[in-house]
Structures are given as C-alpha cells and as structure tokens.
C-alpha cells in the first residue's frame, strides 16, 4: 500500500534530503547581496551569479542518508507485504484479521509521512520537476500498463482496459504522490496546513460523487499525513525516539491488537483503505467525518509507536531502505498472481503454522525485491534519466560558459 526526496529515487519513495529553499544559507546570501558596498553593477551581478551557482551545486550534492528513515521504510514495506499475504486468511482466522487491521492502520500513513517529510524542499524548480516526472510519473505509466497486461494474462481477462486515469492496485500511491508533491508549495504558505488538509479529507469522505479518477478519494483522505510530514522537523522524530516513548509504545500496540481482535468481525476493513466515501460503504453520511477523524488519531498514535521502535543505527537492512519502491511495485505481481492462480486454495495456508510460514515467505520475498541487484535490473523503469526528454537550461548553460 503508501510512502519518500529530491533524488530520483527519493522522489518516488521519499528517502533523500536537499537544501530547503529559504534556508539560512539562502537568506544569508540575499542579505549579503543587499548590503554589499557599492560597486559596478556588472561586478555585483557576477558575484550574485557566483553565489547562485555555488548554492545550486551545494543543493545538487546529496547529503548522507539517515539510517533511521531507511530502516523505517524497509520495515514498513515488509509490513505491507505481510499485510497483503494475510488478506485472504481473514475470513478463516480472527487473529489474521486483527493483525491485518492493526497493520493497515499505520503502515501507509507512516510511508506517507516520510514522503511528506522529504518533500519539504520541493518547489517548481526545473530539476525538481524533472525528477518528479522521471521518478514518479514515468514509473506510474509503466507499471500501470505492466499491471494491466499482467491481469489480462494471469487472470485470463484479455479485454481488461488500460486506463491511466484509474490506478490499478498499487499504482495509486504514485498517482497520489505526484499530486501531493505538486501541491507542496501551497501547503507551505497557508497558516494552518494540517487542519486544512484534515478538513479536505473529511469532506472527501462525505462525497461519493468524487469518482475513481486517479483514486482521488485516497489522494484526499490520505492527504493529512503527507501535510504532517511537510510540517515535521528533526526534533519531532527525536521526541518519539526517546526511551520513554519506546516503553509506552509496547502497551499502546498491545491495546491496539486487542481492540482489533474485538473489532475484526464487527468492522468493515475497507475503512482502512480510504478509497470510498461513507455512503459507498453502506454507512450514514455523517459517519465519514467521525471515522476519518477517529482513524486519523489512531493512525498518528500507531505511527509514533512504530517510529519509536525504529533503530537509528546502520543495520544489515538499512541499505534496503533505498529500494523500497522496487519492492512495493514488484511484489504486486506476486500478490495478485497468488489470487489469480488460486494459491490460497492450499489447505496448509489456513493453518496456524501455515500462516506463520506464509508471513516469513512474504517478508523474505519483499526483502529480496529491495536488494541492489533488483534495483540495478529495474532502474530503467523506476529511475530513468531521460535527459533526452527535457530542454537544457539556458541560464545554467550560460553560467557554465562564464
């Protein structure tokens, strides 16, 4: 399901940092330019151009990756795969249903918050727009077509249409990330971005006429988590990673599992997908507002607990955090194929030990799909350079000649 940012990989998955526009460095440069001693205008322009060129070079240079966020993304994508493996088991196992509900309450919000956090520096600068296209829009188109062709073949449905306006299965996240990223400058200028985004989500949950184009219900209902990510600072993550927070996370998660076990036979799990309005779930219209606010609060608490348990040191799995988008999109073929080919008809899968084995298999497969060899193999689709598709920046070329 998800989350990723200004390198091509980070644009898709939200894992890289860049100097934020309006940072102290930028302000200092502007201040210096405004207060420098009087001199020839051309000389001042050359100095300003030199400062701009240096700032661009520093901005382009990638900062060291933060092991905490790579660990968080890897563990979140493992939970995504496990959740997909539990889905067909829910009808016969209340425990599987409880685990499924608990994981779905926070794994995509966690991804989306991280994506928002690493989108803080996004603006309409040419290089960032190019990375948005190559790292999000192009993979969306390629995998939307690939998933459709796969369904035609694996599900024996040759007439299934290719529709770039109706994301199929996992590609909704790429469509949502593209839209969220484009709206980032707007959220950075409003006074109360999170309450406004939450109001948008509530209104979406009351509006069944929004339709399925680009999965706009999901785009709008998950929007508050992205905006929260935009609003967070490093100190907020340090706050939830304190020892006290780690200790408190244990009883909170235990209570969540107990509640999910109680709610599993009583609650429609489709609420956790955020893809339908209340009326489409056969619920009264006002319940959309109640459920949106309640689930938003629960998700935030569980995300904070999840982050509290994430190690901040480099581990064996840290490098895999850079490949979570690969695992996310590629495992969809296996997840859907297991349904098309009736793998879950096997009786052993519906036993307790079978469910445990299936969980381990899901975790292993998603781990392998995040590894560097897989990244190198599919980089042409996930992170194409496509320099041929964009005009060269005449200003940058002129600076390079000076």
Secondary structure as UniProt FT lines:
FT   HELIX           8..13
FT   TURN            21..22
FT   HELIX           24..35
FT   HELIX           41..60
FT   HELIX           67..86
FT   HELIX           87..89
FT   TURN            90..92
FT   HELIX           94..104
FT   TURN            105..106
FT   HELIX           107..117
FT   TURN            118..121
FT   HELIX           126..132
FT   HELIX           133..137
FT   HELIX           138..154
FT   TURN            155..156
FT   TURN            158..159
FT   TURN            164..165
FT   HELIX           169..171
FT   HELIX           172..187
FT   TURN            188..189
FT   HELIX           193..205
FT   HELIX           208..210
FT   HELIX           213..215
FT   HELIX           216..221
FT   HELIX           223..231
FT   HELIX           234..240
FT   HELIX           243..263
FT   TURN            264..266
FT   HELIX           269..273
FT   HELIX           278..281
FT   HELIX           286..308
FT   TURN            316..317
FT   HELIX           318..323
FT   HELIX           324..340
FT   TURN            341..342
FT   HELIX           343..345
FT   HELIX           347..350
FT   HELIX           352..369
FT   HELIX           372..382
FT   HELIX           387..389
FT   HELIX           394..401
//
